[in-house]
Amino acid sequence: MNLKTLHNIYFVGIGGIGMSAIARYFTANGKQVAGYDKTPSQITNELVNLGVEIHFEDAIKNIPISFLDKEQTLVVYTPAVPKKHSELNYFFDNDFTVLKRAEVLGEITKTTFCLAVAGTHGKTTTSSILGHIMAQEKATSFLGGIAENYNSNLILGEDKISVVEADEFDRSFLKLSPNIASVTSMDADHLDIYGAPEALKESFLEFTNQVSDTLIVAKGLPLKGLTYAINETADYKAVNLKIENGKYIFDVKTPTSTIQNIEFHLPGKHNVMNALAALAMADVYGASLENIKQSLSTFKGVKRRFSYKIKKDDFVLIDDYAHHPTEINAVENSVREMYPDEKVLVIFQPHLFSRTKDFIDDFAFALSKFDEVVLLDIYPAREEPIAGVNSELLLSKINHQHKKVSQKKNITKDIKNSSAKVVVMLGAGDIGLLIEEVVKELLKTTANEV
C-alpha cells in the first residue's frame, strides 16, 4: 500500500490516544481526514480545530460523502470499537480498505528508519523522552500520551525517521518494522488477550526477532541485546544518582564514553530507567551525547504520568495513569522518595474486570503500602462484568484499616475529610476526567477560605 497516493483517511475511534496521533499526522500531510468517536473530548476538539470532520453518533448517514469513494479512502479502526459498530461493518461489507491502527503505523515504519519502544510499562514515557531527543534529528514521533513539551501525542518532523510505541495489546507491535528497539519490561498483562504469561513472552520474542539493527533491553529481561541498568553492570549504566532541588542528577557510562551530570526532572527511579532506554536508543542511532544530555534536562514529562495537579506547601494532588500493580508500586516509590515523611492517600479506579481478577492479590499488596485507600468502582472499558469481581472484593484483600469504596460524586469530600497532605489519583479509566472536576472544587474551596 502506498499511503502517499491515498486522498481520504477515515478513523473509527478517532479520539483514541494512538488513533488521534495518526489522524494529526495525515492532516499535517495534506490528507482529507474525518472520523467517528463515542464522545467529544479535548483531543477531538483539537482535531476539529485542525479541520477534521468528526461526529459522535454511529450512523452510516454521518459519513461524509467524499469518504464513500472506496478507491480513494482508507479506513482505520481501533480494536476498542465494538464488533457490531454499524459504520465499521459498512466499510467491511462494501470492500473498503480497512486496517487496524497498528497496521497503518506498520506501513509508516516500513518507509522510515524506525525506533520502537516496547514494554508492558514505561513505553509512553520512554518514547516521549526519545521523541524529544530525536526532534533534533527531525524525527516524527507517534506517542501514546500527551507530551508536555509539545502538548501533543505527535511530534511532527520529516518522513525519514519515526519514533513509535510498540504496543503489545492485541499483538499490535508485530505489525511494525523497527530498526532500533527497546524493551522496558515484560510483566504479565493483557491476559484477556494472551491467556497466559508465556504467550505474552512469546509475543515479545517474536517482536524482537523483527528488529533489523539493534535491540536494547532492561537488564534482567530474558532477551538478548544491549542492556541498561542503574548501579549494575550493563552496556548503559547510570551511576552517582542523587536528588537535588527536586530533580535527579546522574552520570551515564555508555559502551564508549561517560556523560556526566545529566539533569532529569521526572520523579522515580523507574523514570531514570526510561531516560536510560531513550538515551541508549538515541546513542545507537548516532545522536550527539551533548544533544541527548540537553534534551533530558528540558523534558517536562507526559500528561497523567505523575502529573502535579495541585502543588502547594501544605497540599499536593498527583494524577497518574497507573493501572497495573507494577505501575502502582512505581508511583508509591516515587511519592515516598519525594515526600518521605507525609501521609499519602491513594484514590484508585480499577481498569477492567479481567485485569482486577488476574492480579487482585498484587493490586491489594501494592495499594496496602499507602496510608489511606479509596477505591472507585471498576471501569469496564471494553468488558462485560465478571460475577463476583468488584471493588469490594479488592477492598477486602487490602491489609489495613484506612480503606473504603466510594463514588465519584464523593471524592472531593473524601479528600477533604482526610488528613493526608499528599493525594494520588490513579487509573486508566475516566478518573482522568474526574480529577479535573476535583481540582476545580478543591481550588474553589481554598479560594472561599482565603
N, C-alpha and C positions, 0 to 999 in steps of 0.2 A: 504493500500500500504506500502511495506517495501522498503524505499529508499536505504537501505544498500545493497540490493540484485541487484539493477539496475546497469548496466555497462555503458550505454551511456546516456548522457543528452544533448538534442539539444534545443537551445534557438532561438526563432523567435523574434528578437528585443533585441539582447544580449547586445547592447551598452547602454541601459537604465540604470538609476542610481540604481533602485531596482533590475532589472534583473541581472546586472553585479555583484552585491554583492553575489547573489546566485550562479552565474557561478564561481566566485572565491572560494566560499565555497566548491562546488563539486570538483573543480580542486584540491584544497588542500586536499580533502578526497580521492584522487586517482581515481576519475571517469574520463572517457573519455568525454570531453566537446567540443562542436562545436556550430556554430550558424551563423545566418544572422543578419546584420543590414543595415540600409539605407545608412549610410555614415561612413567613418573612423573617429575616434576621439582619444583623448588621452586615454580614457577608453578602446576602442577596441585595441589600440596599446599595452597597458599594459597586456591585456588578451592574445594577440598573444605571447607576451614575456613569458607568463606563460605556453605556449604550446597549447593554444586553437586555433582551426582552424576556421577562420571567413571569410566569403565572403560578398560582398556588392551588388550583383545582385540577384534579386528574380527569381531564376530559379531552378527547381527540379534537373536538372543535376548537380548543385553545391553541393547538399547534399552529404557528404562523404558516401561511400558505406556501411561502418560498421554501420552507423546510420539508414540504411534502414531495419534493423532487428527489427521488431516491438515488439518481445518478450524481447529484451534487451534494448530498447530505450524508454526514457520518453521525451516527447516534452513539452516545457514550452513556453508560449507566454504572451505578454502584450496586454491589451485592446487597446493600441495605434496603434497596427498593423491593417491596413485596412482589411475589411472583404473579399475583393477579392484577398488577398495575395495568390499567387499560391502555395508556399511551405506549408503554413499553411493548405490550403484546401486539399492538397495532403495527409497530415497526418490525417486530419479528415476523408477524403473519404476512406482511407485504414485502418481504425480502429486501429490507433496507440493510445497509452495512451497519451492524450493531456490535460494539466492542465494550468490554469492561474497561473501567478506568485504568487498571493495571496494564491492559493490552495497549492502550493508547500511549501510556508512559513508556512501555516497552518499545513502541515504534519510534518514539523520540530518542530513546537511548541508543537505538541501532545506528543512528546517523550522527551521534555526538561521542566525544570522549567522556565516558560516564563514571562518576564517583558515586557509589551507592552505599548507604548506611543501613545495615540490618541489625536486628536485635529485639528481644521482647520488651526491653526497657531502654530508654536513653536515645532512641534513634531520632526523635524530633529535635531534641536539644542539640545532639551531635551534628545532625545535618544542617541545623540553623547556624551553628558555630562555623561549620565547614563552608556553608554558603556565604557567610560574612567574610571569611578569609578569601574564598575563591572569587568574590566580587571584583577583587583587584586583578584577577585573570580574565574578567569579563564572562564568567560562567553564568548560566541560567539555572536557578535552583528552585525545585518544587518541594515545598515543605508541608509537614503535617500539623503545623501550628502557625500562629501569627508571630513572626519575628519582630521584637520591639523596635529594633533599629530601622525597620522598613515599614512597620505597621501593615505587613502583608505576608501571605503564605507563598508568594512568588517573588524571587529576586531576579529581575529581568536583566539578562546580559545579551551576549551574542549566541549564535547557534552552533559553536564548535565544542563547548564543554557543558555538561549537565551535572548537577548535583541532585540526587533523588533519595527519598526514603524508600528503603526496600522493605515493604510491609509483608509480614508472614501470614497475616489474616487471609484466609481463603487461598493460600499459596500464591498470592499476588506477585511476590518477588521473583517467582520463576519465569515471569514474562520479560524480565529485564536483561540487558546485555552490558554488565558492568566491566569496566577496565580495571579500576581500583575499587575495592570494597572493604568495609569493616564489619565485624560482628561484635556488638557491645555486650550481649547477654543471650542466654538460651534457656531461661526459666520456663517451666511448663505454663502455658496459657493457651487460650482459644481451643480448649479441649472439646468444645461443642462442635468444632470443625474437624479436629485431628483425631479425637477419640482417646489417644494415649500419648504420653510424653515422648515415647520412642518415635512415633510418627512425626512429631514436630522436629525432633533432632534429624531425622532422615531428610526432612524438607530443607533444613538449614544446610546439610551436607550437599544436597542437590544444588542449592543456590551457590555455595562456594565453588562448586565444580564449573559454574558458568563464568567465573571471574577470569578474564583473559590475561591480566598482568600481575597484580599484587593483592594478596589478602592480608588484612591486619586484624588481629583478634585480641580481645581482653585476655590477659594471662589466666590460665586455668580452664579455658574452654577446650573441649575435645576436638579442636580443629588445627590444621597445620597452616601457619602463616607467621608474619612478623607479629611480635607481641608487644603489649603496653601494660604498664602497672605503676603503682605508687610504692616507692621504697622496696621494690623487689627486683630481682634480676630480670630484665626484659630488654627488647630491642629499643623501646622508647620508655624511659623511666623518669618519673617525677620525683625529685628529691628536695630536701631543705624546705619542706612545706610549712608555712606559717600564716597566721591571720593577723593583719594589721589594718586598723580602721575599717573593719567590716569587709575586707577583701582578702583573697588569697595572694600570696607571693611565693613563687617556687621556681626551681630550675628544672630543666629537662635535658637528659642525656639521650641523644639520638645515636644511631649506629656510627655516625661520622663526626659529631661535634656536640657542644653543650650550649644551650640557650639559658642565660642567667636572668634572674629577677623578672620573670613573667608575672604580670598583674592580671588577675581574673576576678570578676565581681560576683559570680554566682555562688551561692552557699552550698555546702555539702561536698564531701569527697567524691560522691558519685558524679558530680558535675566536673570535678577535676579530671576524672576518668573520661568523661565525654570530651572535654577540651583536649586531652591527650590523644584520643582517637582521631579527632579532627586535625590536630597538628600533624600526626603521623601521616594521614592521607594526603594532606597538602604538601608535606615534605617529600613524600614519594613522588607526587606529581611533579615537583620541581619549583614550587613557590619559594620565595626567599624567606629565610628564617626571620629576618628583620620585619618583613611584612606580616608574617604569621604572628609574631610577638605583638606587634602593634594592633592587629585585628583582635586578638584575645583580650587586650586591655580595654577595647572600646565596645565589646559585645555586651548588649544590655539584657539579653535573655529572651524568653518566649512567653507569651501570654498564657496564663493558667499553669505555669511551671514555677512554683514558689514565688508567685506574684504578690507583692505587698499591695493590699487594697487600702489599708489604713496603717500608718506607721507613725505613732506618737510615743513620747517618753513613757506614758502610762498605759498604752494600749496598742496592740498590734493585731491586724487581721490579715491572714495569708490565704491565698487561693491556689489550689493545685489540682491537677488533672488525675492524680494518683488513684488507680482503681484496681490494683493488684497488690497482694501483701508485700512483695519486694519493694514496690514503689512507696507504699505507706511507711515501711521501715526506713527508707531513704529520707523521706520527709521528716520523720521523727528524729533521726540522727542529725539532720540539718538544723532543726529547731533547737535541739539540745546544745548543739555546737554554738549557735548564735545567742541563745537565751538560757544558759546553764542553770540559773537559779530561779526561773519563773515557772509558775503553774501553767500548764497548757491544756486547753480544751480542744478536742477534735470533734468536728461535725462531719459525718461520713454518709454518703449516699451510695450504697452498693450498686454495682452495674452488672446486670444480667443475673437471672436466676441460676443458670448453669455454672457461672464462674463462682457465685456465692456458695453453691453446693460443693463444687470441686475443691475449693480452698478454704472452707469455713473455719477449720482449726487454725490455719495460718493467718487468716483475717483476724480472728479473735486474739491470737497471740500478739500480732502487730498493734492492734488497737488498745490492748491492755497496757501498753507502755506509756500511753498518755495519762494525764492526771484525771481528766473527765472525758466521758464519751457520750455523744448524742448521735443516734442513728436515724436516718430517714428511711422511708420505705424503699424497697429495691426498685431501681429504674429498669424497666423491662427491655428497652430498645427494641430489638428485632424478635424477642422471645415471647412465648406464652408462659403463664405461671407454671411452676412445678409444685405439686402438692407438698405441703409441709415446709417448703423453703421460703423463709421470710426473715425480716429484720429481727423479729422476736427470737427466732432460733439462734441467730448470730449473737444477739444480746446475751442470751443465756450462757454462752460459752466464754464471754469476756470476763476476765478474772479480776474484778474489783467492784466496789460498791457504787462508785460515782458514775452511773451509766443509765441511759433510758432511750426509748424510742420516742421520737417527736414528729410533728407535722411541719411542713414548710411554713405555714402561717404563724407558727410559734417560735421560729428560730431566733428572731431578734430578741424576744422575751427571754429565751433560754440563755442567750449571750449576756444579757443584762443581769440575769439572776446568778450568773457565775462570777466567782472572784478571780478567774483566770485572767492574767494580763495578756497572754498570747492565745489567739483563737485561730485554728486551722480548719478551713472548709475543703473537703476532699471529694472527688468523684468525677466520672466521665459523663454523667447524665446532665439533666437540666439544672443541677446545682450551680453550674457556671452562670446561668441566668439569675438564679435565686440570689446569689451573692451580691449582684448589682443592686437589687432591692434592699438587701440587708444593709449594705454600705450607706445607701441614701437615708434609711431610717435611723441608723446609728449616728450619722453626721448631723441629721436634723435634730435628734435628741440632744446631742452635745451643744449645738448652736443655741437651743432653747435654754439650756442650763447656764450658759455664759451670761 
